[in-house]
Amino acid sequence: MKKKVYIISHSHWDREWYVAYEKHHMLLVELMDDLLEIFETDPDFNSFHLDGQTIILDDYLQVRPEKRAAVQKAIDDGKLRIGPFYILQDDFLISSESNVRNMLIGMEESRKWGTPVKLGYFPDTFGNMGQAPQLMQKAGFEAAAFGRGVKPIGFDNQVLESESYTSQYSEMWWKGPDQSEIFGLLFANWYSNGNEIPSEKEAAIRFWDRKLEDTEKFASTDHLLMMNGCDHQPVQKDITKAIALANELYPEYEFIHSNFTDYLEAVQKDLPEDLGSVEGELTSQETDGWYTLANTASARVYLKQWNTRVQRQLENIAEPLASMAYEITGNYPHDQLDYAWKTLMQNHPHDSICGCSVDEVHREMVPRFEKANEVGKYVAEEAVNAITAEINTETFAKDSFPFVVFNTNGLAKSGEAEIEIELERKTFAQGYPEQLYRALDEMPKGEYHVVDEQGQTVSAIVSEVNVRFDYDLPKDGFRIPYMKRYVTVKVAVKDLPAYSWETFALVAGAEANSSEKLANEDGRVIENTQIKVEIAENGTLAITDKATNHTVDNLLIFENVGDIANEYIFMQPKNDQAILSSNVVAELEIVETHAEKAVIKLTHVLDIPVSADELLDIEQQMVIGFTGRKAGRSKETAPLTIETFVTVSKDSKKVDFETHLNNQMKDHRLRALFPTGLQVETHEADSIYEVVERPNQVSASWENPTNPQHQHAFANLHDETRGVTVGNFGLNEYEIVDDTIAVTLLRCVRELGDWGYFPTPEAQCLGEHTFNYSVEVHGTPETRYDTYKHAYTAQVPFTVAQVAVQAGQYPATYQYVTVESETFVPTALKRRKADQALILRGYNMADEAKALTIEKAESKPVVLNLLEELTEEIYTSEIQPYEIRTIGLIN
């Protein structure tokens, strides 16, 4: 029986990378024009795989709208193979829900055109998420193809038991933490192993002799895959001629122009019994560690912060509020939210969100973030207006100023809600702006305090009365400008349940002043009911957990080192010594201290080199690989001022940090270090639908002196008695160094890296930066989940709105959906487009089954797949280990 060679034509289409988006866009138009011509002129041309992403169709038709019918015909004829994703994302650097929306929107777009290729397609993703098998299965895919993460070991014909990330074949089983299993296809010789196949005899023989040997080295069957394409590769127009020649030259093989659907069906029928398995995350754990590309998590950190902000706005604020408002309006803004999601996801391809492109690319990303964010804010505001108009506030005094605090998290949240309360306004129709301002400013200031629905005083800070300009945009008339008197209110909110609201009111009269203060007179000691925080002269913190009486000290050390590599990879110069804030005296200032909160400002000044030395520029222009560079840091130094606000709240174990700096230095990395004193073998971190357990030590083959990792909301070290969780907002890179959790705040480099020299001066990230992160101590392992929940809820602020004293159909305090579980974390509350059914999605953080209660009045929960379609699975009040669950709450 002949061996069969399946040749699949494709082009891996990075929308933007080493040139700006629009240049790639114009090249895409040429590629699609060529394809449509070939489909009509070459009947032997089987098909073209459109890189697994439907956005390519939108990009093409944006320039060639008249070609829509031709594109549709090519898809109908099976010539153009599309889907299943919207874009090819970096799955580690976008949120859990963003990974699902990429499938959900991608499949919806694919089905508008025809039948999608049901293959999880990750050709160049920088590592693969551990929950990919479960995600694929729950979207109806039983196979995934990927180019990175697994080390093939060739003809050994075995997989060592100690190595979970190697395979003797390019085909394997891939198992997730929940034990979901799919067929995995590794591009062992990359997705270009069949690129530019010669159609001339002598060249073809040289090509095929080498390529067939390379492919057979890893193939588990007689079905051999050749990927005819590469990055931005024009279609090979004479591919059918080249295939015909190959069939003449190698009669023992059958060469065919094919597609993934046919290839996958054939190869899976003939899999050998000794096919190996890989498990969980695939991040090249068994390599030398240099090319995992994990340091893209710290390239251009500002992009990661923007991405986190917009994801939280859409997933955790706009959609839950719009879902609640639907009960009142009967409308859900599917189109607006789809537009926002698509705009955001244009920033999610691996060369975009990873920050590893030229400056022009990343300049264009910021407006996309801004646009998607503004849509999310608009949707949220419209929903809040609809809901608050129906909240009954008649229990409050008629001369009071009620306001509503929403918790749109899927977890209970404590913290501070801040709102501007308008006391009085004068519209421009009533006079000249200057006169109106003066009239309001000259009114008696008065004093105010906050009460709850029962009339009890609530701890709050109310600012002095101020006056400023504002305006309304009525739905039925022209804009209304005005001047307003207002105060800013900060109110302490305790354990507001998931998806709920509570109403308060500002009333006249001073609140009785409490003499209690969390910080002592010099600000060196902060103490509440849970912890005692002591600040040393060098600015490090010692936190004593009152529950365990254990102290963790030397927390919060800023570490600065040089970086002479690139946007993909960090490398410290040889003989470079870390500059540590623990070696300088920190200036301390009390910003705020009272019964509810203490805020201390720490100022560190580090004298650091202004850049790398002159040799680095020469080495980069010579395209010397980073491991061969001899550049060091400049002898010229300058002060880097780091201002950090340390916040401790009443009854909270979590200590929050907000760090500000103006970076004018180049070629360096700044991290915040949190030594824990814990000598353990593994740690946990927030990943995609998974609290993943990762080893602290590297494999024997690892050569990179660092071991960077991806995170979203937190990383944790713990033993059987205690632990430490470090939370963050948009700081996706961390490393476990001995007992220390090291979080990268800023990494500044001057080139893209990869296959040539592409200067990226804006990757030096000069200018103002703000970083938000936290540390929380805990006791026994089961209590760590509370710290994880605190890290999650810290990412989503309370939503607030002023309301009138009014009648309404909803009570002043209300929970829209009840979610009760020790370890279940909701990631979405939204409406299904097909029928407006309420959808709640989330996952189990734990490696064991846990009770789960989800209730909504007059609704029945049913289990859906990730495409939000009904399944045959029976809903239960128990969630399985690592399970991702999508629930429909059906009326």
C-alpha positions, -999 to 999 in steps of 0.1 A, spaced: 0 0 0 14 34 -10 21 61 16 -1 90 10 12 126 11 -15 152 18 -5 187 6 -25 215 21 -22 250 6 -24 278 31 -8 310 42 -3 318 78 -17 353 80 -4 375 107 -26 406 103 3 428 115 38 420 126 71 432 111 52 457 89 21 477 97 -14 463 94 -23 481 61 7 467 42 -2 432 52 -38 441 43 -28 451 8 -8 419 4 -39 399 16 -60 415 -12 -35 403 -37 -35 368 -22 -73 365 -23 -74 379 -58 -50 352 -69 -69 325 -51 -102 334 -67 -85 333 -101 -70 298 -94 -103 284 -82 -117 293 -116 -88 283 -138 -73 252 -122 -99 224 -117 -72 202 -100 -66 227 -72 -84 211 -43 -87 240 -18 -69 266 2 -70 267 41 -77 302 51 -56 300 83 -85 292 106 -96 328 110 -127 344 95 -116 380 99 -96 375 67 -129 375 48 -139 408 64 -105 423 56 -106 413 20 -142 425 14 -134 458 30 -113 466 -1 -131 443 -26 -168 444 -17 -177 434 -52 -160 400 -47 -185 388 -21 -204 365 -45 -171 350 -58 -159 344 -22 -193 328 -14 -190 305 -44 -155 295 -35 -167 285 0 -198 267 -14 -175 247 -38 -152 237 -10 -123 256 -25 -119 281 3 -118 264 37 -127 287 65 -130 289 103 -135 280 130 -120 311 148 -124 348 144 -87 355 148 -56 334 157 -52 345 192 -24 342 218 -44 321 242 -23 328 273 -25 366 271 -62 370 266 -89 362 291 -107 329 294 -139 345 281 -120 361 252 -108 326 241 -145 315 241 -157 346 222 -131 339 195 -147 305 190 -183 317 194 -180 346 171 -157 327 147 -182 299 144 -211 323 139 -192 341 112 -182 308 96 -218 295 95 -229 326 77 -207 316 49 -209 278 50 -193 249 69 -163 257 91 -133 234 94 -138 218 128 -102 219 139 -87 239 168 -61 257 148 -31 270 168 -2 270 143 19 297 159 4 303 193 32 310 218 24 280 240 -9 262 243 -34 265 272 -40 234 293 -78 236 290 -77 235 252 -89 199 250 -120 207 271 -126 240 252 -124 222 219 -147 194 229 -173 218 243 -173 236 210 -177 203 190 -140 199 179 -122 166 185 -88 177 171 -63 205 174 -32 214 154 -3 234 169 32 243 161 47 249 195 49 234 230 57 197 224 92 182 219 92 154 193 119 128 201 118 110 167 126 73 163 130 65 200 95 51 197 88 58 234 78 87 256 96 88 289 72 86 318 88 116 335 83 138 305 47 148 299 55 172 271 73 150 245 59 127 218 76 101 196 52 111 168 38 143 153 3 128 162 -7 123 198 -35 124 223 -38 157 242 -54 155 276 -67 184 297 -67 187 335 -104 176 336 -93 145 316 -109 157 284 -90 142 255 -87 152 218 -65 143 189 -34 165 188 -14 173 156 20 188 160 36 206 130 69 188 139 86 203 109 66 235 112 36 246 91 59 253 62 73 219 56 58 217 21 64 253 12 73 262 -24 73 227 -39 95 226 -70 79 218 -103 113 212 -120 127 176 -118 161 181 -103 149 206 -77 119 184 -69 141 154 -62 163 174 -38 132 188 -21 113 156 -17 143 134 -7 148 157 23 112 166 31 98 130 30 126 119 53 119 147 77 81 141 78 84 103 81 107 107 110 78 118 132 47 104 114 28 77 132 9 65 101 14 63 63 -6 95 60 20 123 56 11 160 60 28 187 40 19 223 47 22 242 14 26 278 27 42 300 54 39 335 69 21 358 44 30 333 17 15 339 -18 -3 309 -32 18 286 -52 2 289 -86 18 258 -101 11 235 -71 -9 210 -91 19 208 -116 44 202 -88 22 174 -74 19 157 -107 57 157 -110 60 143 -75 37 114 -84 59 106 -115 92 108 -95 80 88 -64 56 60 -75 58 44 -41 39 75 -27 6 90 -36 7 128 -36 -26 146 -34 -37 182 -30 -60 180 0 -75 197 30 -76 192 68 -111 176 68 -100 147 46 -65 144 61 -78 142 97 -104 116 88 -78 94 72 -50 97 98 -73 91 127 -85 58 112 -49 44 112 -35 56 145 -11 31 161 -17 16 196 15 31 209 4 67 202 16 88 231 -2 114 252 7 149 263 -11 166 292 -21 201 302 -3 232 292 22 228 263 48 255 267 80 238 255 88 226 290 113 200 277 134 224 256 164 246 264 139 273 276 152 302 254 124 301 228 93 296 248 85 333 240 70 337 274 86 371 279 61 385 254 40 387 285 61 416 296 67 433 263 49 466 261 31 461 294 8 491 286 -10 469 260 -16 442 285 -31 467 310 -53 481 283 -64 446 273 -73 437 309 -93 470 313 -114 464 282 -120 427 288 -132 436 323 -154 463 309 -171 440 284 -172 407 303 -178 418 338 -196 452 336 -213 458 303 -227 424 296 -240 416 331 -257 450 334 -272 447 299 -285 412 308 -302 426 339 -316 456 319 -331 432 294 -358 423 320 -369 459 318 -363 470 282 -367 437 263 -337 447 243 -301 434 245 -274 452 225 -260 421 206 -248 442 176 -230 468 197 -213 442 218 -203 421 188 -187 452 174 -169 459 206 -157 423 209 -145 422 172 -127 454 177 -110 441 208 -101 408 193 -83 425 164 -57 432 191 -56 395 203 -34 378 176 -1 366 189 20 392 172 -3 420 185 -12 414 221 22 398 226 38 432 219 63 417 195 57 438 164 70 470 150 60 503 166 34 511 139 14 480 147 12 488 184 3 524 178 -27 512 160 -37 489 188 -44 516 214 -72 533 194 -88 498 190 -87 494 228 -102 528 233 -130 522 208 -140 489 223 -138 504 258 -160 533 249 -187 509 235 -185 489 266 -190 520 288 -219 532 266 -236 498 269 -231 498 307 -244 533 311 -275 526 290 -282 495 311 -277 513 344 -301 541 334 -328 515 326 -323 496 358 -320 525 382 -352 541 367 -370 511 382 -354 508 416 -377 518 445 -361 543 468 -392 556 486 -378 545 520 -352 573 518 -361 609 528 -374 631 501 -345 656 506 -318 628 504 -297 619 475 -300 581 469 -274 562 449 -270 525 438 -239 504 441 -238 474 417 -215 444 420 -213 430 385 -188 403 396 -198 367 398 -183 367 433 -191 386 464 -171 418 467 -160 441 494 -142 474 489 -147 511 483 -173 525 459 -167 560 447 -194 583 432 -201 619 424 -234 630 439 -250 660 423 -266 683 449 -280 710 426 -277 721 390 -283 752 369 -286 748 332 -271 772 307 -307 782 298 -308 799 332 -280 823 326 -244 828 316 -220 800 327 -198 823 348 -228 836 367 -242 801 373 -208 789 385 -205 818 410 -241 814 422 -236 777 430 -201 782 445 -213 809 469 -241 787 484 -235 773 519 -213 742 517 -231 721 543 -220 687 556 -232 653 547 -231 616 556 -243 583 541 -271 560 553 -283 526 541 -319 515 534 -326 510 571 -314 546 579 -282 534 596 -251 554 591 -226 538 568 -189 545 570 -180 569 542 -158 598 532 -176 628 517 -155 655 500 -161 693 503 -187 706 479 -174 716 445 -188 731 413 -181 721 377 -195 719 342 -214 688 330 -240 680 304 -269 656 296 -277 640 262 -314 634 262 -328 607 240 -355 630 227 -339 664 225 -307 685 222 -279 684 247 -283 702 280 -252 718 294 -252 729 330 -231 738 361 -235 715 391 -228 715 428 -215 680 438 -196 660 464 -174 630 459 -185 601 481 -164 571 490 -184 545 508 -172 512 523 -192 482 509 -190 448 527 -197 415 510 -220 427 483 -232 394 467 -226 384 431 -247 401 405 -265 424 430 -270 459 440 -275 479 472 -289 514 476 -276 541 499 -283 578 503 -264 609 510 -281 630 537 -275 663 553 -256 664 586 -221 656 597 -212 620 606 -198 614 640 -161 613 637 -143 581 647 -110 584 664 -99 550 652 -71 550 627 -55 519 610 -20 535 608 0 546 637 14 582 640 45 577 619 28 554 594 52 525 600 25 502 614 -9 495 599 -32 472 618 -67 458 613 -86 428 626 -69 404 602 -33 415 598 -5 437 611 17 455 585 51 469 595 71 490 571 108 490 574 131 520 566 139 505 531 102 502 523 98 465 527 67 451 544 64 425 572 28 412 573 16 392 603 -14 370 598 -33 372 631 -51 339 624 -19 319 622 4 344 640 29 339 612 49 368 598 61 371 562 88 398 558 109 416 532 78 419 509 79 445 481 115 448 468 120 465 435 146 448 414 162 464 383 184 446 358 195 452 322 179 435 292 198 431 259 174 408 241 141 417 224 103 419 225 101 381 226 128 371 251 146 386 281 183 383 286 203 399 314 238 411 304 267 389 317 280 401 351 251 425 355 241 428 391 206 435 402 199 469 417 175 465 447 153 490 465 160 471 497 194 487 497 181 523 499 160 542 524 124 548 513 107 581 521 73 575 539 43 598 539 8 592 554 -17 600 527 -49 588 545 -57 569 577 -90 564 594 -112 535 606 -118 521 571 -85 525 553 -49 535 556 -29 547 526 9 552 529 31 566 501 66 551 498 91 568 475 122 549 464 150 564 443 171 539 424 203 551 406 203 529 375 221 529 341 204 550 315 206 523 288 227 494 275 262 503 263 270 513 227 279 477 218 243 466 218 233 488 189 261 474 168 253 438 178 217 443 169 224 458 135 247 429 128 218 406 137 239 388 163 217 364 182 209 376 217 227 346 234 259 357 216 258 393 226 285 408 248 268 442 255 265 454 290 249 484 308 260 519 304 282 534 330 261 566 329 233 564 355 203 585 365 177 584 393 145 564 388 119 576 412 93 549 422 63 561 441 41 534 457 8 538 475 3 510 500 -34 505 510 -48 484 538 -86 483 543 -106 474 574 -111 436 579 -91 427 548 -60 406 546 -51 420 512 -26 448 509 -29 468 477 -2 486 458 -3 513 432 31 521 418 39 552 397 70 561 378 83 581 348 105 558 329 133 575 310 157 546 311 163 521 283 172 484 280 161 473 315 135 453 334 118 463 367 101 437 389 84 437 423 97 408 445 77 391 472 98 366 492 75 341 509 99 319 529 81 289 514 103 261 501 79 241 479 81 223 446 51 237 429 29 269 428 -4 279 413 -14 307 389 -45 320 372 -46 307 337 -73 301 311 -103 285 328 -78 270 352 -59 276 384 -29 258 371 -3 240 392 32 245 377 66 232 389 90 256 404 120 239 389 129 235 353 136 203 333 171 189 329 172 202 293 165 238 304 194 262 298 177 297 301 187 311 335 151 324 339 118 306 338 91 332 330 54 323 332 20 337 322 -6 347 347 -38 368 347 -51 377 381 -27 360 406 2 337 414 4 317 447 29 298 468 17 276 497 25 246 518 3 227 542 0 254 568 2 288 550 6 306 517 10 339 499 -10 352 469 2 381 447 -25 396 426 -22 420 397 -40 440 371 -26 435 336 8 423 347 9 390 329 45 379 336 58 364 368 86 341 378 91 319 409 127 324 420 134 301 449 108 312 475 100 345 458 71 355 435 86 381 411 61 402 391 74 421 361 62 457 361 81 470 331 105 455 305 121 479 280 138 468 248 148 483 214 141 456 188 115 432 177 138 402 174 131 370 154 144 367 118 160 401 112 167 435 126 136 456 132 142 486 155 113 493 180 123 524 200 87 527 214 92 493 230 114 511 255 81 523 271 94 557 280 70 579 300 45 577 328 34 543 341 10 531 368 10 495 381 -17 479 403 -10 447 423 -15 432 458 -3 407 483 -24 385 506 -14 360 532 -35 330 541 -35 299 563 -42 263 553 -45 254 516 -83 254 515 -83 291 525 -62 301 494 -94 301 473 -106 332 492 -75 350 482 -80 340 446 -115 354 447 -102 387 462 -78 390 433 -106 384 408 -130 409 423 -103 435 427 -101 436 389 -137 448 385 -148 480 403 -182 487 416 -206 504 392 -224 534 408 -253 556 398 -273 584 414 -310 579 415 -340 600 425 -363 593 454 -389 573 434 -412 544 431 -401 513 412 -406 476 405 -372 465 420 -363 467 456 -334 490 468 -313 459 476 -315 430 452 -296 400 439 -303 392 402 -287 357 401 -275 337 431 -242 319 427 -229 299 457 -198 278 456 -164 275 473 -145 273 440 -167 281 411 -157 314 393 -182 329 368 -166 344 337 -197 356 318 -233 367 324 -248 375 290 -277 369 267 -279 343 239 -284 358 205 -309 331 193 -335 336 219 -322 361 245 -318 333 271 -296 342 301 -262 326 299 -239 321 328 -204 306 323 -176 297 347 -152 271 359 -141 251 389 -108 262 403 -104 230 423 -91 196 415 -121 180 432 -159 181 428 -176 209 446 -212 219 453 -226 247 431 -258 266 435 -271 288 407 -306 303 411 -327 329 394 -363 335 400 -386 316 376 -357 301 357 -345 265 351 -308 258 346 -297 237 317 -263 227 305 -251 242 272 -219 237 252 -194 266 246 -214 276 215 -243 280 239 -263 251 223 -284 227 244 -266 194 253 -279 161 266 -261 166 298 -283 167 329 -278 198 351 -265 189 386 -257 210 417 -221 197 416 -193 208 394 -165 184 385 -128 190 389 -116 217 365 -149 217 347 -159 246 325 -197 249 326 -220 270 304 -255 273 320 -286 285 303 -312 300 327 -344 293 308 -377 309 318 
